Amino acid sequence: MRYLITTLTLLLLITPLQVLAVEVVCEGDYEILSMEQMQHLQSCNKITGDLNIGKFGHESDITSLKHLAQLKKIGGYLYIQHNKNLTSLAGIDNLTQLGAFLCISQNSSLRTISSLHQLTSLGGGLAIYSNAQLSNLSGLENITKVSEHVLIKDHDNLTSLAGLNGINSISGNLHLTHNKRLTSFVGLDNLKRIGGDVRILHNPAFKGPLGLPKIRTIGGDIMAKNNDPLSGSEIESFIAPLNTPGTCLGSLFAQSMTDLDRLSQCTRITGHLSIGGWDWNAGWDQTTNITSLKALRYLVSVGKSLSIAHNNHLTNLSGLENLTNIGQALWIQHNASLTSLDGLYHLNNLGTRLIIENNKALTGEETSLFKQQLYINHMTD
């Protein structure tokens, strides 16, 4: 009997707690432009659709997110934008899941996003831009994967990426652009994979450390430009620390012997390789002082195109003897002193097209012999 009484007592105690734990689900999408509108969501534990806090072209009077204290899940995206009086995200501290992307933009007084510290699941991309007072990204530490793009852009006071430490995979692009005080990648220390392109542009205080110590894969191209006080060949300066032994990630260009030396350990380049005065990203021509390609003696494969152009002092292609694969096109043009293509005679796979033109010292016979050898290699491979 004592056992039955105890059991009944426990059931009576548990039942009220179970009632309290019932999830309040708010169906649909919501656009909040005032504190009064937000108050209607104060009992919501879950919103099934999208949540817009603020609106493009409309400055809200929202000063706090305190009425969202019960919110844990959003089925769609969360957009926090154009809230000039919002200084923090305090009130949204219990949010753990987003079904789509997170965008925080154009909140001119926002100083911290630390109240997002419980967010662990992000179903889309991450875009944080044009928040003039934001100095760091603390609050996002528990996000480990971003299934789309990451965009960090247009900040006057952002000095660090601290807060992104938990991210190990970005399925889309990584763009860091126009952040006046951002100095380095510190904060992305655990990032291993980027599925798309990398753009590091117009960050005038960017000086390093440049490396992403755990990166293993970059699926697209890399562009790093106008990041003073970086000087010289900025793409090489950026990409060199990312190379795992033997594999050099992204698209690279070499305009000097020093640039070639930086690539001396590459056996495989995943993107384009441009040797000489052609920049795949900027599209400009200039003559280089490159005299030899021997630094590339270990190179076996170029994932996209290889361009050898505007090298007036280059007489031969010795150094490329181990190159067997070019995924797309091969361009050899405007090399005034080039007389021989012997270094490429082991190439057996060329993905799309071959362009050899405007090399004054290169005979038609030499070009024909190379094309013939390339055909033989391809047929017998």
C-alpha positions in Angstrom: 0.0 0.0 0.0 2.8 2.4 0.9 4.3 1.8 -2.6 0.9 2.6 -4.3 0.5 5.8 -2.3 4.1 6.9 -3.1 3.5 6.2 -6.8 0.3 8.1 -6.9 1.9 11.0 -5.1 4.7 11.1 -7.7 2.2 11.1 -10.5 0.3 14.0 -9.0 3.6 15.9 -8.7 4.7 15.1 -12.3 1.4 15.9 -14.0 1.4 19.7 -13.4 5.0 19.9 -14.6 4.1 18.1 -17.8 1.3 20.6 -18.5 3.8 23.5 -18.0 6.2 21.9 -20.5 3.7 22.0 -23.4 5.3 23.8 -26.4 3.5 26.9 -27.6 3.6 26.9 -31.4 3.0 30.1 -33.4 2.1 29.3 -37.0 3.3 31.2 -40.0 5.6 34.2 -40.7 5.9 37.3 -38.6 7.1 40.8 -39.3 7.7 42.9 -36.2 8.1 46.7 -36.5 7.3 47.8 -32.9 7.6 46.7 -29.3 3.8 46.4 -29.2 3.8 43.9 -32.1 6.5 41.9 -30.5 4.5 41.6 -27.3 2.0 39.4 -29.2 4.8 36.7 -29.5 5.8 36.7 -25.8 4.3 33.2 -25.2 5.8 31.6 -28.4 8.2 28.7 -27.9 8.3 28.0 -31.6 7.6 30.0 -34.8 7.0 27.7 -37.8 7.8 30.3 -40.5 10.1 33.3 -40.8 10.7 36.0 -38.3 11.5 39.5 -39.5 12.5 42.0 -36.8 12.6 45.3 -38.6 12.2 46.0 -42.2 14.3 47.4 -45.1 13.4 51.1 -45.7 11.6 51.3 -42.4 13.3 52.3 -39.1 11.5 50.5 -36.3 11.1 51.7 -32.7 12.3 48.4 -31.3 14.7 48.9 -28.3 14.8 45.3 -26.9 13.9 41.7 -27.7 12.7 41.1 -24.2 9.3 39.8 -25.4 11.0 36.9 -27.2 12.4 35.3 -24.0 10.3 32.1 -24.5 11.3 31.6 -28.1 13.5 28.5 -28.7 12.9 27.5 -32.4 12.2 29.3 -35.7 11.3 27.1 -38.6 12.4 29.6 -41.3 14.9 32.4 -41.2 15.6 35.2 -38.7 16.2 38.6 -40.1 17.1 41.5 -37.7 17.5 44.7 -39.7 17.1 48.5 -39.6 16.6 48.8 -35.8 18.4 52.0 -35.0 17.7 51.8 -31.2 18.6 48.2 -30.7 21.9 47.9 -28.8 21.9 44.2 -28.0 19.8 41.1 -28.7 19.0 40.6 -25.0 15.7 38.7 -24.7 16.4 36.1 -27.4 18.8 34.2 -25.1 16.9 30.9 -25.3 16.9 30.5 -29.1 18.5 27.2 -30.1 17.4 26.4 -33.6 16.9 28.2 -36.9 15.5 26.3 -40.0 17.0 28.7 -42.5 19.5 31.6 -42.5 20.4 34.2 -39.9 20.8 37.8 -41.1 21.7 40.7 -38.9 22.1 44.0 -40.8 22.0 47.7 -40.6 21.3 48.0 -36.9 23.4 51.2 -36.3 23.5 51.0 -32.5 24.0 47.2 -32.1 27.1 46.5 -30.0 26.7 42.8 -29.2 25.0 39.7 -30.4 26.1 37.6 -27.4 22.5 36.7 -26.6 22.6 34.1 -29.4 24.9 31.9 -27.3 22.4 29.0 -27.2 22.0 28.8 -30.9 23.4 25.5 -32.1 21.5 24.7 -35.3 21.5 26.9 -38.4 19.7 25.6 -41.4 21.0 28.2 -43.9 23.6 30.9 -44.3 25.0 33.6 -42.0 25.0 37.2 -43.0 26.2 40.0 -40.7 26.7 43.4 -42.3 26.5 47.1 -41.8 26.3 47.2 -38.1 28.4 50.2 -37.3 29.0 49.6 -33.6 29.5 45.9 -33.6 33.1 45.0 -32.5 33.0 41.1 -32.4 30.8 38.1 -33.1 30.7 36.6 -29.7 27.5 34.7 -29.2 27.8 32.3 -32.2 30.3 30.0 -30.6 27.9 27.0 -30.6 27.3 27.0 -34.4 29.4 24.2 -35.9 28.2 24.1 -39.5 26.8 26.7 -42.0 24.9 25.1 -44.9 25.1 28.1 -47.2 27.2 31.2 -47.4 28.9 33.3 -44.7 29.1 37.1 -45.3 30.7 39.5 -42.9 30.7 42.9 -44.5 30.7 46.7 -44.0 31.6 47.2 -40.4 33.5 50.2 -39.0 34.4 48.7 -35.6 34.6 44.9 -36.1 38.1 44.0 -35.0 37.7 40.2 -34.6 35.9 37.1 -35.8 35.9 35.7 -32.3 32.6 34.0 -31.9 32.9 31.9 -35.1 35.3 29.5 -33.3 32.9 26.6 -33.4 32.4 26.6 -37.2 34.2 23.7 -38.9 32.3 23.7 -42.2 30.9 26.3 -44.6 29.0 24.7 -47.5 28.9 27.9 -49.6 31.1 31.0 -50.0 33.1 32.9 -47.3 33.1 36.6 -47.9 34.9 39.1 -45.6 34.7 42.5 -47.2 34.9 46.2 -46.3 35.6 45.7 -42.6 37.7 48.7 -41.6 39.3 47.4 -38.4 39.3 43.6 -39.0 43.0 42.5 -38.8 43.0 38.7 -39.3 41.1 35.4 -39.6 41.5 34.7 -35.8 38.1 33.3 -34.8 37.9 30.8 -37.7 40.6 28.6 -36.1 38.5 25.4 -36.4 37.3 25.9 -40.0 38.2 22.8 -42.0 36.0 23.1 -45.2 34.7 25.8 -47.5 32.6 24.5 -50.3 32.6 27.6 -52.4 34.7 30.7 -53.1 36.7 32.8 -50.6 36.7 36.6 -51.0 38.8 38.7 -48.7 38.4 42.3 -50.1 38.9 45.9 -48.9 39.8 45.2 -45.2 42.4 48.0 -44.8 43.7 46.9 -41.4 44.1 43.2 -42.4 47.6 42.0 -41.5 47.4 38.5 -40.2 48.0 35.9 -39.0 46.7 34.9 -42.4 46.4 31.2 -42.0 43.4 29.1 -41.3 45.3 26.3 -39.5 42.8 23.5 -39.9 41.5 24.2 -43.4 41.6 21.1 -45.7 39.2 21.9 -48.5 38.2 25.0 -50.5 35.9 24.1 -53.4 36.0 27.3 -55.3 38.4 30.2 -56.1 40.2 32.6 -53.7 40.5 36.3 -54.2 42.3 38.6 -51.7 42.6 42.2 -52.8 43.1 45.7 -51.3 43.7 44.4 -47.8 46.4 46.9 -46.7 49.0 46.7 -45.2 49.4 43.4 -47.2 51.7 44.0 -50.1 53.0 42.1 -53.1 51.0 39.2 -54.5 48.2 39.2 -52.0 46.5 36.0 -53.3 49.7 34.0 -52.7 50.3 35.7 -49.4 46.8 34.6 -48.4 46.8 31.1 -49.8 50.3 29.9 -48.8 49.4 29.1 -45.2 46.3 27.2 -46.3 48.2 24.6 -48.2 48.1 21.1 -46.8 51.3 19.2 -47.9 51.2 18.7 -51.6 47.8 20.4 -52.2 47.5 24.1 -52.9 43.9 25.3 -52.6 42.1 27.7 -54.9 43.3 29.8 -57.9 46.8 31.1 -57.8 48.9 33.5 -59.9 52.7 34.0 -60.0 54.2 37.2 -61.3 57.7 36.7 -60.1 60.3 34.1 -59.2 59.5 34.7 -55.6 55.9 33.9 -56.2 56.8 30.7 -57.9 59.0 29.7 -55.0 55.9 29.9 -52.8 54.3 27.2 -54.9 57.4 24.9 -54.8 55.7 22.3 -52.7 52.5 22.0 -54.7 51.8 18.7 -56.3 48.2 19.7 -57.0 46.5 23.0 -57.5 42.7 22.9 -57.1 41.8 26.0 -59.1 43.5 28.0 -61.9 47.2 28.6 -62.1 48.3 31.8 -63.9 52.1 32.2 -64.5 52.9 35.7 -65.8 51.1 38.9 -66.4 47.5 37.7 -66.4 45.3 37.9 -63.3 42.2 35.6 -63.6 40.3 37.9 -61.2 41.3 41.4 -62.2 41.9 40.6 -65.9 45.0 42.7 -66.6 48.2 42.1 -68.6 51.8 43.0 -67.7 55.2 41.6 -68.5 57.0 39.7 -65.8 60.7 38.9 -65.0 60.1 35.1 -64.7 62.9 33.2 -66.3 62.3 29.6 -65.2 59.5 27.3 -64.0 61.8 24.8 -62.1 60.1 25.7 -58.8 57.1 23.8 -60.1 58.9 20.5 -60.5 56.6 18.6 -58.2 53.3 19.8 -59.9 51.2 17.0 -61.2 47.7 18.4 -61.6 45.9 21.8 -62.1 42.2 21.5 -61.4 41.1 24.3 -63.7 43.1 26.2 -66.3 46.8 26.9 -66.7 47.9 30.2 -68.3 51.5 31.0 -69.1 51.4 34.5 -70.6 53.5 37.7 -70.9 56.8 36.3 -69.7 59.3 37.9 -72.1 62.3 36.3 -70.4 61.0 32.7 -70.3 62.7 30.5 -73.0 61.4 27.1 -72.1 58.9 25.2 -69.9 61.4 23.0 -68.0 60.0 22.3 -64.6 56.6 21.1 -65.7 57.8 17.6 -66.6 55.6 16.0 -64.0 52.4 17.8 -65.0 50.0 15.2 -66.4 46.5 16.8 -65.9 44.9 20.2 -66.6 41.2 20.2 -65.8 40.2 22.9 -68.2 42.2 25.0 -70.7 45.9 25.6 -71.4 46.9 29.0 -72.5 50.5 29.8 -73.7 50.7 33.3 -75.2 52.7 36.5 -75.5 56.0 34.9 -74.3 58.4 36.6 -76.6 61.5 34.4 -75.9 59.8 31.1 -75.6 61.4 28.5 -78.0 60.4 25.1 -76.6 57.4 23.3 -75.1 59.4 20.3 -74.0 58.5 20.6 -70.3 54.8 19.8 -71.1 55.5 16.6 -73.1 54.1 14.4 -70.3 50.7 16.1 -70.3 48.1 13.5 -71.1 44.8 15.0 -70.0 43.5 18.5 -71.1 39.9 19.2 -70.2 38.7 21.7 -72.8 41.0 23.7 -75.2 44.5 24.5 -76.1 45.6 28.0 -77.1 49.2 28.7 -78.2 49.6 32.0 -79.9 51.7 35.2 -80.1 54.9 33.6 -78.9 57.4 35.3 -81.4 60.3 32.8 -81.0 58.2 29.7 -81.0 58.1 27.9 -84.4 55.0 26.4 -85.9 56.8 23.1 -86.1 57.4 23.1 -82.3 53.8 23.8 -81.7 52.6 21.1 -84.1 55.0 18.5 -82.4 53.6 19.4 -79.0 50.0 19.0 -80.2 50.8 15.7 -81.8 52.5 14.5 -78.6 49.6 15.6 -76.5 47.2 13.6 -78.8 49.4 10.5 -78.5 49.6 10.8 -74.7 45.8 11.2 -74.5 45.2 8.2 -76.7 47.6 5.9 -74.9 46.8 6.9 -71.4 
